Amino acid sequence: MRYHIPPLTELETKDYASHSVKVAGSSRNLFTDGALKLIHKTPGSTSPDPSSISIWSCPGLLDAVRLWFSG
């Protein structure tokens, strides 16, 4: 089965990144508005899909996990 997820809007990108940070265990806002705009403007795409957002925001999500386990 294949399913194509349509590109996200800038607001959906922000919501998706925020949700991913919460799932990783942090309640802090890890991404500035400028960073989210850069994540949204993924190279080679006019609007990213969730997979691209995860790839571009992965370092921030890893920091959230580190913060969660360090205390």
N, C-alpha and C positions, 0 to 999 in steps of 0.2 A: 504494500500500500504506500502511496506517495501523497504527500500533502504539501502544498506551497503556502507558507505563511506570508501574507502581504507585508510590505515594508511598514515600519512603525512611524508615527508622527513624532515630532520632537517631545511633546508631552508624554506620549506613550514610552518613549525611550527613557525619559527621566523616571517615570513610574516603574518601569521594568528594572532599571539599575537600582533604584531605591529598594524595591522588593527583594532583589538578589542580595543586597547587603544585609537586609533583615534576616533572610534565610540563612546567611552565613554566620549570623549570631551577633550582629552589631546593631545598636539603635542609633548610632551616630551617622551623620550625613558625610560620607566619605568623598563625594564628588562635588566640586564647585559647579556653578552654572556654566562656566567656561569649559570645564572638562566634559560636562555632559553634552555641550554643543559639539565638541570635537568628536566625542564617541558617536554622536548621532550622524555626523558627516564622515562616516567610514569611507576610506579611499575605495574608489571603484563602484560606489553606490550612492544614489541620491538620498535614500532613506534605508537604514539598516534593518535587518531582521534580528530576532532575539539571539540567534547564534553568533552573529557578528558583534553584537553588543557584549555578549559574554566574553568573547575573545579579547576585545579591546579593554574591557573593564576588569579582567581577571587579576591583574596585580593589586588593584584596590580591594577586591574581594578576598584575596589571600591575606592582605593586611588585616581585614576584619576578623578573619579566623584566628590569626596570630594574637590580636588584641583580646579576643574572647577567651582563649586558652591561657593567656598570661595574666588575666585577672581582673 
